[in-house]
């Protein structure tokens, strides 16, 4: 198993979107810790080129539905990112009073 060094993605005070976390190479999954936020959740955005970011969705073929990957605060969560290298996090509310630092590691076999 290959695990990246711990990276951070800061959501600045007054902002909703974090800076980019560059994992250094492509990874199958990420392990994410979301701190206490203004708002309670973040969605995940990924990119292969650090230019074009898209919101990560989960597809449920049985139900024929898709849903954005949404992470709750103060939890450690494993998320499949399909071989992407760059990650951002988008809070459901602008941060108020201080920045929020999201911690992330890439994982692959």
Steps between C-alpha positions, in 0.01 A plus 500: 500500500622850413395790723574865425642742753234686696374802302282793601232692313409824677158660463575866576290714734209634292545236226324177409762332277836372623839543345613203289654198670758354259545135594819477292374217279174329407320308776202265506367628834544776751467498876355835611459668837255790493531733802221693669359735237265791458236277346506128549614339176741522207487358151807367319637633171774321303722574202752316287673820381463756786293715267164335437330398825172313526283401792540132583178297476399150602289307250246246622434282193222306669305815581614691191601799713807709572587699809789732583754355741427691821721478809389588851717706734723349769515163326768296327362373167638283216395618152568336162635764260573287194867569441496878541788708640351837596223549757295795630227513761192725485317588823124549493547839674773765499738466792442763766758612755785274397635277226429125496780255418397173334760218526536247219717204397501305176486119514557237230597134473 
